[in-house]
Amino acid sequence: MCIPTVDLVKTGQNIMRLRKAAGLTVRDLQVIFGFNSPQAIYKWQSGAALPTVDNLIILSAALGVTIDDILVLAH
């Protein structure tokens, strides 16, 4: 049985690509999420952390994509 795992680095790169494609800056996402600083977004983009499920839902809406479009699974 092969259990899928999320590739943190590729998912982070994907978040950055999708953000840019949507015409959004890190600051724009910071405002959308109501974060005091952009640290979490930079951690997502670098692959140091994943957004929580709640934040993935918001991120997918902000980027106009599905959660599946954001996450990159390791093979």
mmCIF file of the N, C-alpha and C atoms, coordinates in Angstrom:
data_MODEL
# 
_entry.id   MODEL 
# 
loop_
_atom_site.group_PDB 
_atom_site.id 
_atom_site.type_symbol 
_atom_site.label_atom_id 
_atom_site.label_alt_id 
_atom_site.label_comp_id 
_atom_site.label_asym_id 
_atom_site.label_entity_id 
_atom_site.label_seq_id 
_atom_site.pdbx_PDB_ins_code 
_atom_site.Cartn_x 
_atom_site.Cartn_y 
_atom_site.Cartn_z 
_atom_site.occupancy 
_atom_site.B_iso_or_equiv 
_atom_site.pdbx_formal_charge 
_atom_site.auth_seq_id 
_atom_site.auth_comp_id 
_atom_site.auth_asym_id 
_atom_site.auth_atom_id 
_atom_site.pdbx_PDB_model_num 
ATOM 1   N N  . MET A 1 1  ? 0.843   -1.180 0.000   1.00 0.00 ? 1  MET A N  1 
ATOM 2   C CA . MET A 1 1  ? 0.000   0.000  0.000   1.00 0.00 ? 1  MET A CA 1 
ATOM 3   C C  . MET A 1 1  ? 0.892   1.248  0.000   1.00 0.00 ? 1  MET A C  1 
ATOM 4   N N  . CYS A 1 2  ? 0.621   2.132  -0.909  1.00 0.00 ? 2  CYS A N  1 
ATOM 5   C CA . CYS A 1 2  ? 1.396   3.365  -1.019  1.00 0.00 ? 2  CYS A CA 1 
ATOM 6   C C  . CYS A 1 2  ? 0.598   4.515  -0.392  1.00 0.00 ? 2  CYS A C  1 
ATOM 7   N N  . ILE A 1 3  ? 1.121   5.049  0.689   1.00 0.00 ? 3  ILE A N  1 
ATOM 8   C CA . ILE A 1 3  ? 0.445   6.146  1.373   1.00 0.00 ? 3  ILE A CA 1 
ATOM 9   C C  . ILE A 1 3  ? 1.009   7.457  0.842   1.00 0.00 ? 3  ILE A C  1 
ATOM 10  N N  . PRO A 1 4  ? 0.151   8.307  0.268   1.00 0.00 ? 4  PRO A N  1 
ATOM 11  C CA . PRO A 1 4  ? 0.649   9.562  -0.296  1.00 0.00 ? 4  PRO A CA 1 
ATOM 12  C C  . PRO A 1 4  ? 1.129   10.529 0.784   1.00 0.00 ? 4  PRO A C  1 
ATOM 13  N N  . THR A 1 5  ? 2.158   11.281 0.448   1.00 0.00 ? 5  THR A N  1 
ATOM 14  C CA . THR A 1 5  ? 2.657   12.333 1.330   1.00 0.00 ? 5  THR A CA 1 
ATOM 15  C C  . THR A 1 5  ? 2.770   13.617 0.521   1.00 0.00 ? 5  THR A C  1 
ATOM 16  N N  . VAL A 1 6  ? 2.719   14.735 1.205   1.00 0.00 ? 6  VAL A N  1 
ATOM 17  C CA . VAL A 1 6  ? 2.806   16.027 0.548   1.00 0.00 ? 6  VAL A CA 1 
ATOM 18  C C  . VAL A 1 6  ? 4.271   16.414 0.420   1.00 0.00 ? 6  VAL A C  1 
ATOM 19  N N  . ASP A 1 7  ? 4.678   16.807 -0.781  1.00 0.00 ? 7  ASP A N  1 
ATOM 20  C CA . ASP A 1 7  ? 6.027   17.320 -1.012  1.00 0.00 ? 7  ASP A CA 1 
ATOM 21  C C  . ASP A 1 7  ? 6.014   18.790 -0.602  1.00 0.00 ? 7  ASP A C  1 
ATOM 22  N N  . LEU A 1 8  ? 6.630   19.093 0.541   1.00 0.00 ? 8  LEU A N  1 
ATOM 23  C CA . LEU A 1 8  ? 6.576   20.449 1.098   1.00 0.00 ? 8  LEU A CA 1 
ATOM 24  C C  . LEU A 1 8  ? 7.206   21.484 0.177   1.00 0.00 ? 8  LEU A C  1 
ATOM 25  N N  . VAL A 1 9  ? 8.380   21.165 -0.363  1.00 0.00 ? 9  VAL A N  1 
ATOM 26  C CA . VAL A 1 9  ? 9.091   22.136 -1.197  1.00 0.00 ? 9  VAL A CA 1 
ATOM 27  C C  . VAL A 1 9  ? 8.331   22.407 -2.492  1.00 0.00 ? 9  VAL A C  1 
ATOM 28  N N  . LYS A 1 10 ? 7.877   21.352 -3.162  1.00 0.00 ? 10 LYS A N  1 
ATOM 29  C CA . LYS A 1 10 ? 7.151   21.535 -4.422  1.00 0.00 ? 10 LYS A CA 1 
ATOM 30  C C  . LYS A 1 10 ? 5.807   22.210 -4.187  1.00 0.00 ? 10 LYS A C  1 
ATOM 31  N N  . THR A 1 11 ? 5.162   21.907 -3.068  1.00 0.00 ? 11 THR A N  1 
ATOM 32  C CA . THR A 1 11 ? 3.908   22.584 -2.741  1.00 0.00 ? 11 THR A CA 1 
ATOM 33  C C  . THR A 1 11 ? 4.167   24.067 -2.507  1.00 0.00 ? 11 THR A C  1 
ATOM 34  N N  . GLY A 1 12 ? 5.246   24.390 -1.810  1.00 0.00 ? 12 GLY A N  1 
ATOM 35  C CA . GLY A 1 12 ? 5.608   25.787 -1.585  1.00 0.00 ? 12 GLY A CA 1 
ATOM 36  C C  . GLY A 1 12 ? 5.863   26.523 -2.885  1.00 0.00 ? 12 GLY A C  1 
ATOM 37  N N  . GLN A 1 13 ? 6.598   25.877 -3.788  1.00 0.00 ? 13 GLN A N  1 
ATOM 38  C CA . GLN A 1 13 ? 6.856   26.480 -5.097  1.00 0.00 ? 13 GLN A CA 1 
ATOM 39  C C  . GLN A 1 13 ? 5.545   26.675 -5.855  1.00 0.00 ? 13 GLN A C  1 
ATOM 40  N N  . ASN A 1 14 ? 4.653   25.723 -5.708  1.00 0.00 ? 14 ASN A N  1 
ATOM 41  C CA . ASN A 1 14 ? 3.354   25.797 -6.360  1.00 0.00 ? 14 ASN A CA 1 
ATOM 42  C C  . ASN A 1 14 ? 2.519   26.950 -5.799  1.00 0.00 ? 14 ASN A C  1 
ATOM 43  N N  . ILE A 1 15 ? 2.554   27.133 -4.481  1.00 0.00 ? 15 ILE A N  1 
ATOM 44  C CA . ILE A 1 15 ? 1.822   28.245 -3.866  1.00 0.00 ? 15 ILE A CA 1 
ATOM 45  C C  . ILE A 1 15 ? 2.344   29.567 -4.419  1.00 0.00 ? 15 ILE A C  1 
ATOM 46  N N  . MET A 1 16 ? 3.660   29.695 -4.540  1.00 0.00 ? 16 MET A N  1 
ATOM 47  C CA . MET A 1 16 ? 4.233   30.932 -5.064  1.00 0.00 ? 16 MET A CA 1 
ATOM 48  C C  . MET A 1 16 ? 3.814   31.144 -6.528  1.00 0.00 ? 16 MET A C  1 
ATOM 49  N N  . ARG A 1 17 ? 3.866   30.085 -7.325  1.00 0.00 ? 17 ARG A N  1 
ATOM 50  C CA . ARG A 1 17 ? 3.488   30.182 -8.738  1.00 0.00 ? 17 ARG A CA 1 
ATOM 51  C C  . ARG A 1 17 ? 2.012   30.577 -8.881  1.00 0.00 ? 17 ARG A C  1 
ATOM 52  N N  . LEU A 1 18 ? 1.151   29.926 -8.108  1.00 0.00 ? 18 LEU A N  1 
ATOM 53  C CA . LEU A 1 18 ? -0.280  30.214 -8.181  1.00 0.00 ? 18 LEU A CA 1 
ATOM 54  C C  . LEU A 1 18 ? -0.589  31.624 -7.684  1.00 0.00 ? 18 LEU A C  1 
ATOM 55  N N  . ARG A 1 19 ? 0.131   32.062 -6.651  1.00 0.00 ? 19 ARG A N  1 
ATOM 56  C CA . ARG A 1 19 ? -0.064  33.422 -6.127  1.00 0.00 ? 19 ARG A CA 1 
ATOM 57  C C  . ARG A 1 19 ? 0.269   34.448 -7.201  1.00 0.00 ? 19 ARG A C  1 
ATOM 58  N N  . LYS A 1 20 ? 1.405   34.252 -7.849  1.00 0.00 ? 20 LYS A N  1 
ATOM 59  C CA . LYS A 1 20 ? 1.819   35.186 -8.901  1.00 0.00 ? 20 LYS A CA 1 
ATOM 60  C C  . LYS A 1 20 ? 0.859   35.152 -10.085 1.00 0.00 ? 20 LYS A C  1 
ATOM 61  N N  . ALA A 1 21 ? 0.399   33.950 -10.453 1.00 0.00 ? 21 ALA A N  1 
ATOM 62  C CA . ALA A 1 21 ? -0.541  33.808 -11.562 1.00 0.00 ? 21 ALA A CA 1 
ATOM 63  C C  . ALA A 1 21 ? -1.864  34.505 -11.266 1.00 0.00 ? 21 ALA A C  1 
ATOM 64  N N  . ALA A 1 22 ? -2.218  34.550 -9.978  1.00 0.00 ? 22 ALA A N  1 
ATOM 65  C CA . ALA A 1 22 ? -3.461  35.223 -9.566  1.00 0.00 ? 22 ALA A CA 1 
ATOM 66  C C  . ALA A 1 22 ? -3.261  36.733 -9.431  1.00 0.00 ? 22 ALA A C  1 
ATOM 67  N N  . GLY A 1 23 ? -2.029  37.187 -9.621  1.00 0.00 ? 23 GLY A N  1 
ATOM 68  C CA . GLY A 1 23 ? -1.741  38.621 -9.517  1.00 0.00 ? 23 GLY A CA 1 
ATOM 69  C C  . GLY A 1 23 ? -1.723  39.132 -8.087  1.00 0.00 ? 23 GLY A C  1 
ATOM 70  N N  . LEU A 1 24 ? -1.428  38.244 -7.144  1.00 0.00 ? 24 LEU A N  1 
ATOM 71  C CA . LEU A 1 24 ? -1.418  38.623 -5.736  1.00 0.00 ? 24 LEU A CA 1 
ATOM 72  C C  . LEU A 1 24 ? 0.007   38.706 -5.203  1.00 0.00 ? 24 LEU A C  1 
ATOM 73  N N  . THR A 1 25 ? 0.244   39.634 -4.299  1.00 0.00 ? 25 THR A N  1 
ATOM 74  C CA . THR A 1 25 ? 1.525   39.738 -3.611  1.00 0.00 ? 25 THR A CA 1 
ATOM 75  C C  . THR A 1 25 ? 1.426   39.001 -2.275  1.00 0.00 ? 25 THR A C  1 
ATOM 76  N N  . VAL A 1 26 ? 2.572   38.804 -1.640  1.00 0.00 ? 26 VAL A N  1 
ATOM 77  C CA . VAL A 1 26 ? 2.570   38.222 -0.306  1.00 0.00 ? 26 VAL A CA 1 
ATOM 78  C C  . VAL A 1 26 ? 1.780   39.128 0.630   1.00 0.00 ? 26 VAL A C  1 
ATOM 79  N N  . ARG A 1 27 ? 1.935   40.419 0.465   1.00 0.00 ? 27 ARG A N  1 
ATOM 80  C CA . ARG A 1 27 ? 1.193   41.392 1.285   1.00 0.00 ? 27 ARG A CA 1 
ATOM 81  C C  . ARG A 1 27 ? -0.317  41.230 1.088   1.00 0.00 ? 27 ARG A C  1 
ATOM 82  N N  . ASP A 1 28 ? -0.736  41.009 -0.162  1.00 0.00 ? 28 ASP A N  1 
ATOM 83  C CA . ASP A 1 28 ? -2.166  40.788 -0.435  1.00 0.00 ? 28 ASP A CA 1 
ATOM 84  C C  . ASP A 1 28 ? -2.680  39.581 0.359   1.00 0.00 ? 28 ASP A C  1 
ATOM 85  N N  . LEU A 1 29 ? -1.921  38.491 0.336   1.00 0.00 ? 29 LEU A N  1 
ATOM 86  C CA . LEU A 1 29 ? -2.343  37.303 1.089   1.00 0.00 ? 29 LEU A CA 1 
ATOM 87  C C  . LEU A 1 29 ? -2.337  37.565 2.584   1.00 0.00 ? 29 LEU A C  1 
ATOM 88  N N  . GLN A 1 30 ? -1.353  38.314 3.046   1.00 0.00 ? 30 GLN A N  1 
ATOM 89  C CA . GLN A 1 30 ? -1.293  38.662 4.463   1.00 0.00 ? 30 GLN A CA 1 
ATOM 90  C C  . GLN A 1 30 ? -2.569  39.375 4.889   1.00 0.00 ? 30 GLN A C  1 
ATOM 91  N N  . VAL A 1 31 ? -3.041  40.301 4.074   1.00 0.00 ? 31 VAL A N  1 
ATOM 92  C CA . VAL A 1 31 ? -4.278  41.041 4.376   1.00 0.00 ? 31 VAL A CA 1 
ATOM 93  C C  . VAL A 1 31 ? -5.486  40.102 4.332   1.00 0.00 ? 31 VAL A C  1 
ATOM 94  N N  . ILE A 1 32 ? -5.542  39.247 3.314   1.00 0.00 ? 32 ILE A N  1 
ATOM 95  C CA . ILE A 1 32 ? -6.660  38.302 3.182   1.00 0.00 ? 32 ILE A CA 1 
ATOM 96  C C  . ILE A 1 32 ? -6.767  37.412 4.424   1.00 0.00 ? 32 ILE A C  1 
ATOM 97  N N  . PHE A 1 33 ? -5.620  36.934 4.906   1.00 0.00 ? 33 PHE A N  1 
ATOM 98  C CA . PHE A 1 33 ? -5.618  36.051 6.073   1.00 0.00 ? 33 PHE A CA 1 
ATOM 99  C C  . PHE A 1 33 ? -5.712  36.807 7.392   1.00 0.00 ? 33 PHE A C  1 
ATOM 100 N N  . GLY A 1 34 ? -5.457  38.103 7.373   1.00 0.00 ? 34 GLY A N  1 
ATOM 101 C CA . GLY A 1 34 ? -5.485  38.882 8.601   1.00 0.00 ? 34 GLY A CA 1 
ATOM 102 C C  . GLY A 1 34 ? -4.274  38.643 9.480   1.00 0.00 ? 34 GLY A C  1 
ATOM 103 N N  . PHE A 1 35 ? -3.160  38.218 8.852   1.00 0.00 ? 35 PHE A N  1 
ATOM 104 C CA . PHE A 1 35 ? -1.933  37.972 9.601   1.00 0.00 ? 35 PHE A CA 1 
ATOM 105 C C  . PHE A 1 35 ? -1.258  39.297 9.937   1.00 0.00 ? 35 PHE A C  1 
ATOM 106 N N  . ASN A 1 36 ? -0.615  39.363 11.102  1.00 0.00 ? 36 ASN A N  1 
ATOM 107 C CA . ASN A 1 36 ? 0.139   40.545 11.500  1.00 0.00 ? 36 ASN A CA 1 
ATOM 108 C C  . ASN A 1 36 ? 1.445   40.678 10.733  1.00 0.00 ? 36 ASN A C  1 
ATOM 109 N N  . SER A 1 37 ? 1.998   39.535 10.318  1.00 0.00 ? 37 SER A N  1 
ATOM 110 C CA . SER A 1 37 ? 3.236   39.543 9.547   1.00 0.00 ? 37 SER A CA 1 
ATOM 111 C C  . SER A 1 37 ? 3.114   38.500 8.438   1.00 0.00 ? 37 SER A C  1 
ATOM 112 N N  . PRO A 1 38 ? 3.987   38.583 7.432   1.00 0.00 ? 38 PRO A N  1 
ATOM 113 C CA . PRO A 1 38 ? 3.911   37.636 6.318   1.00 0.00 ? 38 PRO A CA 1 
ATOM 114 C C  . PRO A 1 38 ? 4.685   36.343 6.558   1.00 0.00 ? 38 PRO A C  1 
ATOM 115 N N  . GLN A 1 39 ? 5.195   36.140 7.770   1.00 0.00 ? 39 GLN A N  1 
ATOM 116 C CA . GLN A 1 39 ? 6.063   34.997 8.062   1.00 0.00 ? 39 GLN A CA 1 
ATOM 117 C C  . GLN A 1 39 ? 5.451   33.653 7.639   1.00 0.00 ? 39 GLN A C  1 
ATOM 118 N N  . ALA A 1 40 ? 4.201   33.425 7.963   1.00 0.00 ? 40 ALA A N  1 
ATOM 119 C CA . ALA A 1 40 ? 3.567   32.140 7.640   1.00 0.00 ? 40 ALA A CA 1 
ATOM 120 C C  . ALA A 1 40 ? 3.547   31.912 6.133   1.00 0.00 ? 40 ALA A C  1 
ATOM 121 N N  . ILE A 1 41 ? 3.246   32.943 5.373   1.00 0.00 ? 41 ILE A N  1 
ATOM 122 C CA . ILE A 1 41 ? 3.174   32.810 3.916   1.00 0.00 ? 41 ILE A CA 1 
ATOM 123 C C  . ILE A 1 41 ? 4.556   32.487 3.351   1.00 0.00 ? 41 ILE A C  1 
ATOM 124 N N  . TYR A 1 42 ? 5.588   33.161 3.858   1.00 0.00 ? 42 TYR A N  1 
ATOM 125 C CA . TYR A 1 42 ? 6.943   32.854 3.419   1.00 0.00 ? 42 TYR A CA 1 
ATOM 126 C C  . TYR A 1 42 ? 7.340   31.427 3.782   1.00 0.00 ? 42 TYR A C  1 
ATOM 127 N N  . LYS A 1 43 ? 6.893   30.944 4.946   1.00 0.00 ? 43 LYS A N  1 
ATOM 128 C CA . LYS A 1 43 ? 7.177   29.558 5.344   1.00 0.00 ? 43 LYS A CA 1 
ATOM 129 C C  . LYS A 1 43 ? 6.488   28.578 4.397   1.00 0.00 ? 43 LYS A C  1 
ATOM 130 N N  . TRP A 1 44 ? 5.250   28.890 4.010   1.00 0.00 ? 44 TRP A N  1 
ATOM 131 C CA . TRP A 1 44 ? 4.546   28.038 3.052   1.00 0.00 ? 44 TRP A CA 1 
ATOM 132 C C  . TRP A 1 44 ? 5.303   27.989 1.736   1.00 0.00 ? 44 TRP A C  1 
ATOM 133 N N  . GLN A 1 45 ? 5.689   29.159 1.238   1.00 0.00 ? 45 GLN A N  1 
ATOM 134 C CA . GLN A 1 45 ? 6.340   29.244 -0.066  1.00 0.00 ? 45 GLN A CA 1 
ATOM 135 C C  . GLN A 1 45 ? 7.717   28.589 -0.082  1.00 0.00 ? 45 GLN A C  1 
ATOM 136 N N  . SER A 1 46 ? 8.398   28.576 1.046   1.00 0.00 ? 46 SER A N  1 
ATOM 137 C CA . SER A 1 46 ? 9.735   27.977 1.102   1.00 0.00 ? 46 SER A CA 1 
ATOM 138 C C  . SER A 1 46 ? 9.679   26.472 1.359   1.00 0.00 ? 46 SER A C  1 
ATOM 139 N N  . GLY A 1 47 ? 8.500   25.974 1.716   1.00 0.00 ? 47 GLY A N  1 
ATOM 140 C CA . GLY A 1 47 ? 8.360   24.556 2.022   1.00 0.00 ? 47 GLY A CA 1 
ATOM 141 C C  . GLY A 1 47 ? 8.716   24.225 3.457   1.00 0.00 ? 47 GLY A C  1 
ATOM 142 N N  . ALA A 1 48 ? 8.843   25.248 4.296   1.00 0.00 ? 48 ALA A N  1 
ATOM 143 C CA . ALA A 1 48 ? 9.154   25.016 5.709   1.00 0.00 ? 48 ALA A CA 1 
ATOM 144 C C  . ALA A 1 48 ? 7.916   24.605 6.503   1.00 0.00 ? 48 ALA A C  1 
ATOM 145 N N  . ALA A 1 49 ? 6.736   24.920 5.974   1.00 0.00 ? 49 ALA A N  1 
ATOM 146 C CA . ALA A 1 49 ? 5.476   24.589 6.660   1.00 0.00 ? 49 ALA A CA 1 
ATOM 147 C C  . ALA A 1 49 ? 4.357   24.502 5.633   1.00 0.00 ? 49 ALA A C  1 
ATOM 148 N N  . LEU A 1 50 ? 3.283   23.838 6.029   1.00 0.00 ? 50 LEU A N  1 
ATOM 149 C CA . LEU A 1 50 ? 2.077   23.765 5.205   1.00 0.00 ? 50 LEU A CA 1 
ATOM 150 C C  . LEU A 1 50 ? 0.982   24.599 5.850   1.00 0.00 ? 50 LEU A C  1 
ATOM 151 N N  . PRO A 1 51 ? 0.103   25.199 5.036   1.00 0.00 ? 51 PRO A N  1 
ATOM 152 C CA . PRO A 1 51 ? -1.054  25.873 5.623   1.00 0.00 ? 51 PRO A CA 1 
ATOM 153 C C  . PRO A 1 51 ? -1.945  24.848 6.339   1.00 0.00 ? 51 PRO A C  1 
ATOM 154 N N  . THR A 1 52 ? -2.623  25.291 7.376   1.00 0.00 ? 52 THR A N  1 
ATOM 155 C CA . THR A 1 52 ? -3.607  24.424 8.035   1.00 0.00 ? 52 THR A CA 1 
ATOM 156 C C  . THR A 1 52 ? -4.750  24.171 7.063   1.00 0.00 ? 52 THR A C  1 
ATOM 157 N N  . VAL A 1 53 ? -5.589  23.221 7.380   1.00 0.00 ? 53 VAL A N  1 
ATOM 158 C CA . VAL A 1 53 ? -6.730  22.924 6.505   1.00 0.00 ? 53 VAL A CA 1 
ATOM 159 C C  . VAL A 1 53 ? -7.604  24.163 6.328   1.00 0.00 ? 53 VAL A C  1 
ATOM 160 N N  . ASP A 1 54 ? -7.878  24.882 7.411   1.00 0.00 ? 54 ASP A N  1 
ATOM 161 C CA . ASP A 1 54 ? -8.678  26.110 7.315   1.00 0.00 ? 54 ASP A CA 1 
ATOM 162 C C  . ASP A 1 54 ? -8.016  27.110 6.371   1.00 0.00 ? 54 ASP A C  1 
ATOM 163 N N  . ASN A 1 55 ? -6.700  27.273 6.503   1.00 0.00 ? 55 ASN A N  1 
ATOM 164 C CA . ASN A 1 55 ? -5.988  28.220 5.652   1.00 0.00 ? 55 ASN A CA 1 
ATOM 165 C C  . ASN A 1 55 ? -5.893  27.736 4.210   1.00 0.00 ? 55 ASN A C  1 
ATOM 166 N N  . LEU A 1 56 ? -5.851  26.424 4.003   1.00 0.00 ? 56 LEU A N  1 
ATOM 167 C CA . LEU A 1 56 ? -5.870  25.896 2.635   1.00 0.00 ? 56 LEU A CA 1 
ATOM 168 C C  . LEU A 1 56 ? -7.181  26.242 1.938   1.00 0.00 ? 56 LEU A C  1 
ATOM 169 N N  . ILE A 1 57 ? -8.268  26.184 2.678   1.00 0.00 ? 57 ILE A N  1 
ATOM 170 C CA . ILE A 1 57 ? -9.583  26.523 2.107   1.00 0.00 ? 57 ILE A CA 1 
ATOM 171 C C  . ILE A 1 57 ? -9.602  27.989 1.692   1.00 0.00 ? 57 ILE A C  1 
ATOM 172 N N  . ILE A 1 58 ? -9.108  28.863 2.556   1.00 0.00 ? 58 ILE A N  1 
ATOM 173 C CA . ILE A 1 58 ? -9.054  30.291 2.241   1.00 0.00 ? 58 ILE A CA 1 
ATOM 174 C C  . ILE A 1 58 ? -8.095  30.538 1.079   1.00 0.00 ? 58 ILE A C  1 
ATOM 175 N N  . LEU A 1 59 ? -6.939  29.895 1.109   1.00 0.00 ? 59 LEU A N  1 
ATOM 176 C CA . LEU A 1 59 ? -5.945  30.068 0.057   1.00 0.00 ? 59 LEU A CA 1 
ATOM 177 C C  . LEU A 1 59 ? -6.492  29.632 -1.298  1.00 0.00 ? 59 LEU A C  1 
ATOM 178 N N  . SER A 1 60 ? -7.192  28.511 -1.331  1.00 0.00 ? 60 SER A N  1 
ATOM 179 C CA . SER A 1 60 ? -7.745  28.035 -2.599  1.00 0.00 ? 60 SER A CA 1 
ATOM 180 C C  . SER A 1 60 ? -8.781  29.017 -3.142  1.00 0.00 ? 60 SER A C  1 
ATOM 181 N N  . ALA A 1 61 ? -9.582  29.592 -2.261  1.00 0.00 ? 61 ALA A N  1 
ATOM 182 C CA . ALA A 1 61 ? -10.567 30.591 -2.697  1.00 0.00 ? 61 ALA A CA 1 
ATOM 183 C C  . ALA A 1 61 ? -9.872  31.853 -3.206  1.00 0.00 ? 61 ALA A C  1 
ATOM 184 N N  . ALA A 1 62 ? -8.840  32.301 -2.492  1.00 0.00 ? 62 ALA A N  1 
ATOM 185 C CA . ALA A 1 62 ? -8.117  33.522 -2.876  1.00 0.00 ? 62 ALA A CA 1 
ATOM 186 C C  . ALA A 1 62 ? -7.415  33.340 -4.215  1.00 0.00 ? 62 ALA A C  1 
ATOM 187 N N  . LEU A 1 63 ? -6.907  32.130 -4.465  1.00 0.00 ? 63 LEU A N  1 
ATOM 188 C CA . LEU A 1 63 ? -6.171  31.874 -5.704  1.00 0.00 ? 63 LEU A CA 1 
ATOM 189 C C  . LEU A 1 63 ? -7.075  31.411 -6.844  1.00 0.00 ? 63 LEU A C  1 
ATOM 190 N N  . GLY A 1 64 ? -8.323  31.093 -6.522  1.00 0.00 ? 64 GLY A N  1 
ATOM 191 C CA . GLY A 1 64 ? -9.266  30.635 -7.547  1.00 0.00 ? 64 GLY A CA 1 
ATOM 192 C C  . GLY A 1 64 ? -8.952  29.237 -8.055  1.00 0.00 ? 64 GLY A C  1 
ATOM 193 N N  . VAL A 1 65 ? -8.441  28.389 -7.164  1.00 0.00 ? 65 VAL A N  1 
ATOM 194 C CA . VAL A 1 65 ? -8.104  27.010 -7.520  1.00 0.00 ? 65 VAL A CA 1 
ATOM 195 C C  . VAL A 1 65 ? -8.647  26.070 -6.450  1.00 0.00 ? 65 VAL A C  1 
ATOM 196 N N  . THR A 1 66 ? -8.527  24.764 -6.694  1.00 0.00 ? 66 THR A N  1 
ATOM 197 C CA . THR A 1 66 ? -8.926  23.786 -5.681  1.00 0.00 ? 66 THR A CA 1 
ATOM 198 C C  . THR A 1 66 ? -7.743  23.486 -4.765  1.00 0.00 ? 66 THR A C  1 
ATOM 199 N N  . ILE A 1 67 ? -8.023  22.880 -3.641  1.00 0.00 ? 67 ILE A N  1 
ATOM 200 C CA . ILE A 1 67 ? -6.953  22.469 -2.733  1.00 0.00 ? 67 ILE A CA 1 
ATOM 201 C C  . ILE A 1 67 ? -6.040  21.463 -3.436  1.00 0.00 ? 67 ILE A C  1 
ATOM 202 N N  . ASP A 1 68 ? -6.618  20.587 -4.248  1.00 0.00 ? 68 ASP A N  1 
ATOM 203 C CA . ASP A 1 68 ? -5.816  19.621 -5.006  1.00 0.00 ? 68 ASP A CA 1 
ATOM 204 C C  . ASP A 1 68 ? -4.846  20.319 -5.949  1.00 0.00 ? 68 ASP A C  1 
ATOM 205 N N  . ASP A 1 69 ? -5.230  21.495 -6.445  1.00 0.00 ? 69 ASP A N  1 
ATOM 206 C CA . ASP A 1 69 ? -4.338  22.250 -7.338  1.00 0.00 ? 69 ASP A CA 1 
ATOM 207 C C  . ASP A 1 69 ? -3.151  22.833 -6.566  1.00 0.00 ? 69 ASP A C  1 
ATOM 208 N N  . ILE A 1 70 ? -3.307  23.028 -5.267  1.00 0.00 ? 70 ILE A N  1 
ATOM 209 C CA . ILE A 1 70 ? -2.249  23.619 -4.450  1.00 0.00 ? 70 ILE A CA 1 
ATOM 210 C C  . ILE A 1 70 ? -1.246  22.566 -3.988  1.00 0.00 ? 70 ILE A C  1 
ATOM 211 N N  . LEU A 1 71 ? -1.748  21.455 -3.485  1.00 0.00 ? 71 LEU A N  1 
ATOM 212 C CA . LEU A 1 71 ? -0.892  20.418 -2.908  1.00 0.00 ? 71 LEU A CA 1 
ATOM 213 C C  . LEU A 1 71 ? -0.194  19.603 -3.990  1.00 0.00 ? 71 LEU A C  1 
ATOM 214 N N  . VAL A 1 72 ? 1.095   19.318 -3.782  1.00 0.00 ? 72 VAL A N  1 
ATOM 215 C CA . VAL A 1 72 ? 1.857   18.455 -4.676  1.00 0.00 ? 72 VAL A CA 1 
ATOM 216 C C  . VAL A 1 72 ? 2.248   17.223 -3.867  1.00 0.00 ? 72 VAL A C  1 
ATOM 217 N N  . LEU A 1 73 ? 1.823   16.068 -4.344  1.00 0.00 ? 73 LEU A N  1 
ATOM 218 C CA . LEU A 1 73 ? 2.115   14.826 -3.636  1.00 0.00 ? 73 LEU A CA 1 
ATOM 219 C C  . LEU A 1 73 ? 3.453   14.253 -4.086  1.00 0.00 ? 73 LEU A C  1 
ATOM 220 N N  . ALA A 1 74 ? 4.190   13.696 -3.138  1.00 0.00 ? 74 ALA A N  1 
ATOM 221 C CA . ALA A 1 74 ? 5.458   13.037 -3.440  1.00 0.00 ? 74 ALA A CA 1 
ATOM 222 C C  . ALA A 1 74 ? 5.166   11.665 -4.015  1.00 0.00 ? 74 ALA A C  1 
ATOM 223 N N  . HIS A 1 75 ? 5.989   11.235 -4.914  1.00 0.00 ? 75 HIS A N  1 
ATOM 224 C CA . HIS A 1 75 ? 5.787   9.914  -5.553  1.00 0.00 ? 75 HIS A CA 1 
ATOM 225 C C  . HIS A 1 75 ? 6.810   8.931  -5.091  1.00 0.00 ? 75 HIS A C  1 
# 
